[in-house]
Amino acid sequence: MRCLLFCYTCSMESPRDELNVDQSQVKKAAQALQAFIKNNTSSQKLFQNDGQPISLLFTLWKIPKKEQTIRIPLPHGLRTESGDVCLFTRDEPNMTAEQTERFYKKLLTERGVKNVTEVIPFKVLKTEYKPFEAKRKLLGNFDLFLSDARIRFRLPSQIGKHFYERKKAPLSVDLESKHLARDMERLIQGTTLTVSTKGPCCMARVAHSEMTADEIVENVITAVSTISTKLASTGKNIKIIHLKSQTSVALPIYTSDLSHLTLVEEAQKKARLTKGAQKRKRKTENTEAPKPVTKEMEEERDSEEEIPQLVPIETPKKKTKREGLSKKGLKKVPKPAAGNSVKKSVKDKKLVKKTPKCTERDLKKKKLKTNKT
């Protein structure tokens, strides 16, 4: 059995922009995996109906800095008609949960979509699937989850982290598109690749053991070509590609040249330099660049120049009450109001000098002085 797994050699790619995979090597790997799965008795019991999944394992030269999800349409579908697909929809206004479910089921049948087995409105997801056990059952009952594009940002807080850990995160669909059946078919029969920032490896399901070797080869080649073009970093960042099943050894179908590592490093250095140059330009523009002179600013300047300088006019100061003396005498001042008189009387009392009281001794002394005189 081991001779079947290692009876071929992995391909080396010449330094080109496109990533080319040898079809003969892929076919040998697919035949070896099919033989291994058939001879494995445990796999026959577990995956007798649907077939064991076959996936591609990508190893990158450098860990990416940004997470990315790549949708891969496949020529041969992964899921059969018996596969369970769930669709999360938004709540329609002026409709109950049952009415919205009927509305979207009718819409799918009119557009020709047949693979969706259950429709769950957002209100039902919030109420009936709030406990953890209900979410776990929902996760196990369906193979694929789809969501309306209008509620995709509201789902993560409701479904929880387990959907993302098991790589069953809902894929968004535009239910208002004119080509809804085509878009749904591509998502259901296609696959996705999630490129994470936690490590250099990522995996995508591409085929199953019930397919023929030629169908597996076609799916693998289309998946590799789409991934190499849609990656945020260039296809040169792919180091090794393996083909494997759940229980088998990973079989290499592509190995990158060592010169690609230097190309990836040079591309990263160029990107850093360009980012630094852009930041410097922004700083210089913000500091040195003068503000553009507009017509309104010019008009304001002209108007400021035309305005004559105003000379201050001296106004006669009001004479105080003490200065208002005439030759004849003091002018009569009007009597103050009742309220002010009380306050002034209080002030006058404070200013009046208090005369000392005369005692009997003082009176006697005065009398003696008068008698002597």
Sine and cosine of phi, psi and omega as CSV:
sin_phi,cos_phi,sin_psi,cos_psi,sin_omega,cos_omega
0.00,0.00,-0.60,0.80,0.00,-1.00
-0.92,0.40,-0.53,0.85,0.03,-1.00
-0.91,0.42,-0.52,0.86,0.05,-1.00
-0.92,0.39,-0.61,0.79,-0.06,-1.00
-0.96,0.29,-0.55,0.84,-0.10,-1.00
-0.89,-0.45,0.51,0.86,-0.03,-1.00
-1.00,0.04,0.17,0.99,-0.01,-1.00
-0.70,-0.72,0.25,-0.97,0.02,-1.00
-0.93,-0.38,0.51,-0.86,0.00,-1.00
-0.98,0.17,0.46,-0.89,-0.10,-0.99
-1.00,0.01,0.55,-0.84,0.09,-1.00
-0.94,-0.33,0.71,-0.71,-0.09,-1.00
-0.98,-0.17,0.65,-0.76,0.11,-0.99
-0.96,0.27,0.49,-0.87,-0.06,-1.00
-0.93,0.38,1.00,-0.08,0.04,-1.00
-0.76,-0.65,0.17,-0.99,0.03,-1.00
-0.95,0.30,-0.64,0.77,-0.01,-1.00
-1.00,0.08,0.49,-0.87,0.00,-1.00
-0.99,-0.17,0.93,-0.38,-0.05,-1.00
-0.96,-0.27,0.72,-0.70,0.01,-1.00
-0.88,-0.47,0.68,-0.73,-0.01,-1.00
-0.97,0.25,0.85,-0.53,-0.04,-1.00
-0.93,0.38,-0.54,0.84,-0.01,-1.00
-0.91,0.41,-0.62,0.78,0.03,-1.00
-0.92,0.39,-0.62,0.79,0.01,-1.00
-0.92,0.39,-0.63,0.77,0.00,-1.00
-0.92,0.40,-0.64,0.77,0.05,-1.00
-0.90,0.45,-0.65,0.76,0.02,-1.00
-0.91,0.41,-0.64,0.77,0.01,-1.00
-0.91,0.42,-0.68,0.73,0.03,-1.00
-0.90,0.44,-0.64,0.77,0.02,-1.00
-0.91,0.42,-0.65,0.76,0.02,-1.00
-0.92,0.39,-0.65,0.76,0.02,-1.00
-0.89,0.45,-0.65,0.76,0.04,-1.00
-0.91,0.42,-0.63,0.77,0.01,-1.00
-0.91,0.41,-0.66,0.75,-0.03,-1.00
-0.93,0.36,-0.61,0.79,0.01,-1.00
-0.92,0.39,-0.64,0.77,-0.01,-1.00
-0.97,0.25,-0.30,0.95,0.01,-1.00
-0.99,0.12,0.93,-0.38,-0.09,-1.00
-0.93,0.36,-0.59,0.81,-0.02,-1.00
-0.91,0.41,-0.60,0.80,0.01,-1.00
-0.93,0.37,-0.51,0.86,0.02,-1.00
-0.93,0.37,-0.57,0.82,0.00,-1.00
-0.96,0.28,-0.66,0.75,-0.08,-1.00
-0.97,0.23,-0.65,0.76,-0.10,-0.99
-0.88,-0.47,0.80,0.61,-0.05,-1.00
-0.97,0.25,-0.55,0.83,-0.09,-1.00
-1.00,-0.04,-0.82,0.58,-0.15,-0.99
-1.00,0.06,-0.43,0.90,-0.07,-1.00
1.00,-0.02,0.51,-0.86,-0.03,-1.00
-0.98,0.21,0.70,-0.71,-0.03,-1.00
-0.95,0.32,0.59,-0.80,0.07,-1.00
-0.90,-0.44,0.76,-0.65,-0.11,-0.99
-0.74,-0.68,0.32,-0.95,0.05,-1.00
-0.98,-0.19,0.71,-0.70,0.04,-1.00
-0.92,-0.39,0.89,-0.46,-0.02,-1.00
-0.98,-0.22,0.74,-0.68,0.11,-0.99
-0.89,-0.46,0.80,-0.60,-0.09,-1.00
-0.98,-0.22,0.43,-0.90,0.07,-1.00
-0.92,0.38,-0.71,0.71,-0.05,-1.00
-0.83,-0.55,0.59,-0.80,0.05,-1.00
-0.95,0.31,0.80,-0.60,-0.02,-1.00
-0.92,0.39,0.47,-0.88,-0.01,-1.00
-1.00,0.03,-0.33,0.94,-0.02,-1.00
-0.81,-0.59,0.62,-0.78,0.09,-1.00
-0.96,0.28,0.50,-0.86,-0.08,-1.00
-0.47,-0.88,0.64,-0.77,0.11,-0.99
-0.87,-0.49,0.82,-0.58,-0.06,-1.00
-0.92,-0.38,0.83,-0.56,0.07,-1.00
-1.00,0.00,0.76,-0.65,-0.11,-0.99
-0.86,-0.52,0.95,-0.31,0.13,-0.99
-0.97,0.24,0.69,-0.73,-0.06,-1.00
-0.91,-0.42,0.56,-0.83,0.04,-1.00
-0.94,0.35,-0.50,0.87,0.02,-1.00
-0.87,-0.49,0.85,-0.53,-0.11,-0.99
-0.91,0.41,0.53,-0.85,0.02,-1.00
-0.99,0.11,-0.57,0.82,-0.12,-0.99
-0.98,-0.21,0.63,-0.78,0.07,-1.00
-1.00,0.07,0.00,-1.00,0.01,-1.00
-0.93,0.38,-0.39,0.92,0.01,-1.00
-0.98,0.18,-0.14,0.99,-0.01,-1.00
-0.92,0.40,0.67,-0.74,-0.05,-1.00
-1.00,-0.03,0.78,-0.62,0.00,-1.00
-0.78,-0.62,0.75,-0.67,-0.01,-1.00
-0.92,-0.40,0.62,-0.79,-0.02,-1.00
-0.83,-0.55,0.83,-0.56,0.10,-0.99
-1.00,-0.08,0.80,-0.61,-0.04,-1.00
-0.86,-0.50,0.25,-0.97,0.05,-1.00
-0.99,0.12,0.26,-0.97,0.03,-1.00
-1.00,0.10,0.86,-0.51,0.03,-1.00
-0.97,0.24,0.65,-0.76,0.00,-1.00
-0.92,0.39,0.58,-0.82,0.03,-1.00
0.87,0.50,0.56,0.83,0.04,-1.00
-0.64,-0.77,0.57,-0.82,0.10,-1.00
-0.99,0.16,0.06,-1.00,-0.01,-1.00
-0.90,0.43,-0.64,0.76,0.01,-1.00
-0.92,0.39,-0.64,0.77,0.00,-1.00
-0.92,0.40,-0.65,0.76,0.04,-1.00
-0.91,0.41,-0.62,0.79,0.04,-1.00
-0.89,0.45,-0.70,0.72,0.04,-1.00
-0.90,0.43,-0.64,0.77,-0.03,-1.00
-0.87,0.50,-0.73,0.69,-0.05,-1.00
-0.97,0.25,-0.53,0.85,0.10,-1.00
-0.90,0.43,-0.65,0.76,0.04,-1.00
-0.91,0.42,-0.64,0.76,0.01,-1.00
-0.89,0.46,-0.66,0.75,0.00,-1.00
-0.92,0.40,-0.64,0.77,0.02,-1.00
-0.93,0.37,-0.60,0.80,0.03,-1.00
-0.92,0.40,-0.58,0.81,-0.01,-1.00
-0.99,0.12,-0.14,0.99,0.05,-1.00
1.00,-0.01,0.38,0.93,0.04,-1.00
-1.00,-0.04,0.83,-0.56,-0.09,-1.00
-0.88,-0.48,-0.29,0.96,-0.14,-0.99
-0.99,0.13,-0.23,0.97,-0.02,-1.00
-0.98,0.18,0.85,-0.52,-0.07,-1.00
-1.00,-0.07,-0.49,0.87,-0.04,-1.00
-0.57,-0.82,0.58,-0.81,0.04,-1.00
-0.87,-0.49,0.80,-0.60,-0.03,-1.00
-0.84,-0.54,0.91,-0.42,0.07,-1.00
-0.93,0.36,0.31,-0.95,-0.07,-1.00
-0.92,0.40,-0.55,0.84,0.02,-1.00
-0.91,0.41,-0.64,0.77,0.03,-1.00
-0.92,0.39,-0.62,0.79,0.03,-1.00
-0.89,0.45,-0.60,0.80,-0.01,-1.00
-0.95,0.30,-0.57,0.82,-0.11,-0.99
-1.00,-0.08,-0.82,0.58,-0.12,-0.99
-0.98,0.18,-0.50,0.87,-0.05,-1.00
-0.95,-0.32,0.53,0.85,0.04,-1.00
-0.97,0.25,-0.68,0.73,0.02,-1.00
-0.93,0.38,0.36,-0.93,-0.08,-1.00
-0.92,0.40,-0.63,0.78,-0.03,-1.00
-0.90,0.43,-0.63,0.78,0.02,-1.00
-0.91,0.41,-0.64,0.77,0.04,-1.00
-0.91,0.41,-0.61,0.79,0.01,-1.00
-0.92,0.39,-0.64,0.77,0.05,-1.00
-0.91,0.42,-0.66,0.75,0.03,-1.00
-0.88,0.47,-0.63,0.77,0.01,-1.00
-0.91,0.42,-0.59,0.81,-0.01,-1.00
-0.99,0.14,-0.34,0.94,-0.07,-1.00
-0.98,0.18,-0.35,0.94,-0.11,-0.99
-0.80,-0.60,0.53,-0.85,0.03,-1.00
-1.00,0.06,-0.51,0.86,-0.08,-1.00
-0.62,-0.79,0.61,-0.79,0.03,-1.00
-0.84,-0.54,0.72,-0.69,0.06,-1.00
-0.86,-0.51,0.44,-0.90,-0.01,-1.00
-0.66,-0.75,0.51,-0.86,0.11,-0.99
-0.91,0.41,0.70,-0.71,-0.05,-1.00
-0.89,0.46,-0.34,0.94,-0.02,-1.00
-0.98,0.19,-0.23,0.97,-0.01,-1.00
-0.83,-0.55,0.29,0.96,-0.09,-1.00
-0.92,0.39,-0.49,0.87,0.00,-1.00
-0.99,0.15,-0.23,0.97,0.01,-1.00
-1.00,-0.10,-0.19,0.98,-0.07,-1.00
-0.96,0.27,-0.66,0.75,-0.09,-1.00
-0.82,0.57,-0.58,0.81,0.01,-1.00
-0.96,0.28,-0.28,0.96,-0.04,-1.00
-0.99,-0.17,-0.60,0.80,-0.07,-1.00
-1.00,0.06,-0.45,0.89,0.03,-1.00
1.00,-0.04,0.03,-1.00,-0.11,-0.99
-0.99,0.16,-0.33,0.94,-0.10,-1.00
-0.92,0.39,-0.49,0.87,0.07,-1.00
-0.90,0.44,-0.60,0.80,-0.03,-1.00
-0.99,0.16,-0.53,0.85,0.03,-1.00
-0.92,0.39,-0.62,0.79,0.02,-1.00
-1.00,0.04,0.13,0.99,0.03,-1.00
0.86,0.52,0.67,0.74,0.08,-1.00
-0.86,-0.51,0.56,0.83,0.02,-1.00
-0.90,0.43,0.65,-0.76,-0.03,-1.00
-0.90,0.44,0.68,-0.73,0.06,-1.00
-1.00,-0.05,0.74,-0.67,-0.08,-1.00
-0.98,0.19,0.63,-0.78,0.00,-1.00
-0.73,-0.68,0.65,-0.76,0.08,-1.00
-1.00,0.04,0.98,-0.21,-0.03,-1.00
-0.96,0.26,-0.16,0.99,0.02,-1.00
-0.99,-0.11,0.04,1.00,-0.03,-1.00
-0.96,0.28,0.42,-0.91,0.00,-1.00
-0.97,0.25,-0.48,0.88,-0.01,-1.00
-0.96,-0.26,0.83,0.56,-0.09,-1.00
-0.93,0.38,-0.66,0.76,-0.04,-1.00
-0.90,0.44,-0.66,0.75,0.01,-1.00
-0.91,0.40,-0.69,0.72,0.00,-1.00
-0.91,0.42,-0.65,0.76,0.00,-1.00
-0.92,0.38,-0.62,0.78,0.00,-1.00
-0.91,0.41,-0.64,0.77,0.02,-1.00
-0.90,0.43,-0.63,0.78,0.00,-1.00
-0.95,0.32,-0.68,0.74,-0.07,-1.00
-0.95,0.32,-0.69,0.72,-0.03,-1.00
-1.00,0.03,-0.17,0.98,0.03,-1.00
-1.00,-0.02,-0.30,-0.95,0.00,-1.00
-0.55,-0.84,0.12,-0.99,0.00,-1.00
-0.72,-0.70,0.46,-0.89,0.07,-1.00
-0.83,-0.56,0.83,-0.56,0.03,-1.00
-0.98,-0.22,0.90,-0.43,0.02,-1.00
-0.99,-0.11,0.92,-0.40,-0.06,-1.00
-0.98,-0.18,0.25,-0.97,0.03,-1.00
-0.99,-0.12,0.11,0.99,-0.06,-1.00
-1.00,0.02,-0.34,0.94,-0.03,-1.00
-0.26,-0.97,0.09,-1.00,-0.06,-1.00
-1.00,0.03,-0.02,1.00,-0.09,-1.00
-0.95,-0.32,0.57,-0.82,0.09,-1.00
-0.48,-0.88,0.50,-0.87,-0.13,-0.99
-0.75,-0.66,0.56,-0.83,0.04,-1.00
-0.66,-0.75,0.73,-0.68,0.06,-1.00
-0.97,0.25,0.76,-0.65,-0.16,-0.99
-0.85,-0.53,-0.54,0.84,-0.08,-1.00
-0.42,-0.91,-0.03,-1.00,0.13,-0.99
-0.67,-0.75,0.23,-0.97,-0.17,-0.99
-0.94,0.35,-0.31,0.95,0.01,-1.00
-0.98,0.21,-0.21,0.98,0.04,-1.00
-0.97,0.25,0.30,-0.95,0.11,-0.99
-0.99,0.16,0.22,-0.98,-0.03,-1.00
-0.91,0.42,-0.61,0.79,0.01,-1.00
-0.91,0.41,-0.64,0.77,0.03,-1.00
-0.91,0.42,-0.64,0.77,0.04,-1.00
-0.89,0.46,-0.67,0.74,-0.01,-1.00
-0.89,0.46,-0.69,0.72,-0.01,-1.00
-0.89,0.45,-0.69,0.72,0.03,-1.00
-0.90,0.45,-0.66,0.75,-0.02,-1.00
-0.90,0.43,-0.70,0.71,-0.06,-1.00
-0.92,0.38,-0.67,0.74,0.04,-1.00
-0.91,0.42,-0.63,0.78,0.01,-1.00
-0.91,0.42,-0.69,0.73,-0.01,-1.00
-0.91,0.42,-0.65,0.76,-0.02,-1.00
-0.92,0.39,-0.67,0.74,0.01,-1.00
-0.93,0.37,-0.63,0.78,-0.01,-1.00
-0.93,0.38,-0.67,0.75,0.00,-1.00
-0.91,0.42,-0.49,0.87,0.02,-1.00
-1.00,0.10,-0.55,0.84,-0.08,-1.00
-1.00,-0.03,-0.13,0.99,0.04,-1.00
-0.89,0.47,0.61,-0.79,0.03,-1.00
-0.88,0.47,-0.68,0.73,0.16,-0.99
-1.00,0.07,0.28,-0.96,-0.06,-1.00
-0.94,0.35,0.24,-0.97,0.02,-1.00
-0.89,0.45,-0.27,0.96,0.04,-1.00
-0.92,0.40,-0.33,0.94,-0.03,-1.00
-0.96,0.29,-0.26,0.97,0.02,-1.00
-0.97,0.24,0.84,-0.54,-0.04,-1.00
-1.00,-0.04,-0.83,0.55,-0.03,-1.00
-0.66,-0.75,0.56,-0.83,0.12,-0.99
-0.84,-0.54,0.80,-0.59,0.04,-1.00
-0.91,-0.42,0.46,-0.89,0.13,-0.99
-0.89,-0.46,0.79,-0.61,-0.08,-1.00
-0.46,-0.89,0.30,-0.95,0.15,-0.99
-0.95,-0.31,-0.13,-0.99,-0.05,-1.00
-0.94,0.35,-0.53,0.85,-0.10,-1.00
-0.92,-0.40,-0.07,1.00,-0.10,-1.00
-0.99,-0.10,0.10,-0.99,0.10,-0.99
-0.98,0.20,0.50,-0.86,0.04,-1.00
-0.97,0.23,0.85,-0.53,-0.05,-1.00
-0.98,-0.19,0.86,-0.51,-0.03,-1.00
-0.96,0.28,0.76,-0.65,0.04,-1.00
-0.90,-0.43,-0.19,0.98,0.01,-1.00
-0.44,-0.90,0.70,-0.71,0.07,-1.00
-0.74,-0.67,0.79,-0.62,-0.03,-1.00
-0.98,0.19,0.39,-0.92,0.06,-1.00
-0.98,0.21,0.47,-0.88,-0.02,-1.00
-0.92,0.39,-0.43,0.90,0.02,-1.00
-0.91,0.41,-0.36,0.93,0.01,-1.00
-0.92,0.40,-0.49,0.87,0.03,-1.00
-0.89,0.46,-0.68,0.73,0.04,-1.00
-0.91,0.43,-0.59,0.81,0.04,-1.00
-0.91,0.42,-0.65,0.76,0.02,-1.00
-0.91,0.42,-0.67,0.74,0.02,-1.00
-0.90,0.43,-0.66,0.75,0.04,-1.00
-0.90,0.44,-0.64,0.77,0.03,-1.00
-0.90,0.43,-0.63,0.78,0.04,-1.00
-0.91,0.41,-0.65,0.76,0.03,-1.00
-0.89,0.45,-0.68,0.74,0.03,-1.00
-0.88,0.47,-0.65,0.76,0.01,-1.00
-0.89,0.45,-0.65,0.76,0.03,-1.00
-0.90,0.44,-0.69,0.73,-0.01,-1.00
-0.89,0.45,-0.67,0.74,0.01,-1.00
-0.91,0.42,-0.64,0.77,0.04,-1.00
-0.90,0.43,-0.67,0.74,0.03,-1.00
-0.90,0.44,-0.64,0.76,0.03,-1.00
-0.91,0.42,-0.64,0.77,0.03,-1.00
-0.90,0.43,-0.65,0.76,0.03,-1.00
-0.90,0.43,-0.66,0.75,0.02,-1.00
-0.89,0.45,-0.67,0.74,0.02,-1.00
-0.88,0.48,-0.67,0.75,0.01,-1.00
-0.89,0.46,-0.66,0.75,0.01,-1.00
-0.90,0.44,-0.70,0.71,0.01,-1.00
-0.90,0.43,-0.62,0.79,0.03,-1.00
-0.91,0.42,-0.63,0.77,-0.02,-1.00
-0.95,0.33,-0.55,0.84,-0.07,-1.00
-1.00,0.02,-0.75,0.66,-0.15,-0.99
-1.00,-0.02,-0.50,0.86,-0.11,-0.99
-0.92,0.40,0.85,-0.52,0.04,-1.00
-0.96,0.26,0.38,-0.93,0.00,-1.00
-0.95,0.31,0.67,-0.74,0.01,-1.00
-0.92,0.38,0.69,-0.72,-0.02,-1.00
-0.99,0.11,0.86,-0.51,-0.01,-1.00
-0.99,-0.13,0.14,-0.99,0.02,-1.00
-0.91,0.42,-0.58,0.81,-0.01,-1.00
-0.90,0.43,-0.65,0.76,0.02,-1.00
-0.90,0.43,-0.65,0.76,0.03,-1.00
-0.89,0.45,-0.66,0.75,0.02,-1.00
-0.89,0.45,-0.63,0.78,0.02,-1.00
-0.91,0.42,-0.65,0.76,0.03,-1.00
-0.89,0.46,-0.70,0.71,0.01,-1.00
-0.88,0.48,-0.67,0.74,-0.01,-1.00
-0.91,0.41,-0.59,0.81,0.04,-1.00
-0.92,0.40,-0.61,0.79,0.02,-1.00
-0.94,0.35,-0.56,0.83,-0.04,-1.00
-0.96,0.28,-0.42,0.91,-0.06,-1.00
-0.93,0.36,0.84,-0.54,0.01,-1.00
-0.96,0.27,0.38,-0.92,0.02,-1.00
-0.97,0.24,0.77,-0.64,-0.03,-1.00
-1.00,0.00,0.75,-0.66,0.02,-1.00
-1.00,-0.05,0.75,-0.66,-0.01,-1.00
-0.94,0.33,0.67,-0.74,-0.01,-1.00
-0.99,-0.10,0.76,-0.65,0.00,-1.00
-0.98,0.18,0.81,-0.59,0.01,-1.00
-0.97,-0.23,0.65,-0.76,0.01,-1.00
-0.91,0.41,0.70,-0.71,-0.01,-1.00
-0.98,0.21,0.52,-0.85,0.04,-1.00
-0.96,0.28,0.73,-0.69,0.02,-1.00
-0.97,0.26,0.60,-0.80,0.03,-1.00
-0.97,0.24,0.15,-0.99,-0.04,-1.00
-0.93,0.38,-0.57,0.82,-0.03,-1.00
-0.95,0.32,-0.53,0.85,0.01,-1.00
-0.97,0.23,-0.28,0.96,-0.03,-1.00
-0.98,0.20,0.76,0.65,0.03,-1.00
-1.00,-0.08,0.67,-0.75,0.05,-1.00
-0.96,-0.29,0.11,-0.99,0.00,-1.00
-0.92,0.39,-0.62,0.79,-0.02,-1.00
-0.94,0.34,-0.55,0.84,-0.04,-1.00
0.40,-0.92,-0.29,-0.96,0.00,-1.00
-0.95,0.30,0.62,-0.79,0.10,-1.00
-0.98,0.20,0.56,-0.83,0.03,-1.00
-0.96,0.26,0.79,-0.61,0.01,-1.00
-0.99,-0.11,0.68,-0.74,0.01,-1.00
-0.91,0.42,0.55,-0.83,-0.02,-1.00
-0.93,0.38,0.65,-0.76,0.03,-1.00
-0.95,0.30,0.20,-0.98,0.00,-1.00
-0.94,0.34,0.12,-0.99,-0.07,-1.00
-0.91,0.41,-0.65,0.76,-0.03,-1.00
-0.91,0.40,-0.65,0.76,-0.03,-1.00
-0.95,0.30,-0.50,0.87,-0.03,-1.00
-0.89,0.45,-0.60,0.80,-0.02,-1.00
-0.91,0.42,-0.68,0.74,-0.01,-1.00
-0.91,0.42,-0.68,0.73,-0.03,-1.00
-0.91,0.40,-0.61,0.79,0.02,-1.00
-0.89,0.46,-0.59,0.80,0.03,-1.00
-0.91,0.41,-0.66,0.75,0.02,-1.00
-0.91,0.41,-0.65,0.76,0.00,-1.00
-0.88,0.47,-0.62,0.78,0.02,-1.00
-0.88,0.47,-0.62,0.78,0.00,-1.00
-0.92,0.38,-0.57,0.82,-0.07,-1.00
-0.99,0.16,-0.41,0.91,-0.03,-1.00
-0.92,0.39,0.70,-0.71,0.02,-1.00
-0.97,0.23,0.72,-0.69,0.01,-1.00
-0.99,0.15,0.84,-0.55,0.03,-1.00
-0.99,0.11,0.69,-0.72,-0.01,-1.00
-0.94,0.34,0.53,-0.85,-0.01,-1.00
-0.97,0.26,0.63,-0.77,0.01,-1.00
-1.00,0.09,0.78,-0.63,0.03,-1.00
-0.99,-0.12,0.11,-0.99,-0.01,-1.00
-0.90,0.43,-0.60,0.80,0.01,-1.00
-0.89,0.45,-0.66,0.75,0.01,-1.00
-0.89,0.45,-0.64,0.77,0.03,-1.00
-0.90,0.44,-0.67,0.74,0.00,-1.00
-0.89,0.45,-0.68,0.74,0.01,-1.00
-0.88,0.48,-0.67,0.74,0.02,-1.00
-0.88,0.47,-0.65,0.76,-0.01,-1.00
-0.90,0.43,-0.64,0.76,0.01,-1.00
-0.90,0.44,-0.64,0.77,0.02,-1.00
-0.90,0.44,-0.67,0.75,-0.01,-1.00
-0.92,0.38,-0.62,0.79,0.00,-1.00
-0.91,0.41,-0.65,0.76,-0.01,-1.00
-0.89,0.45,-0.63,0.77,0.01,-1.00
-0.93,0.36,0.00,0.00,0.00,0.00
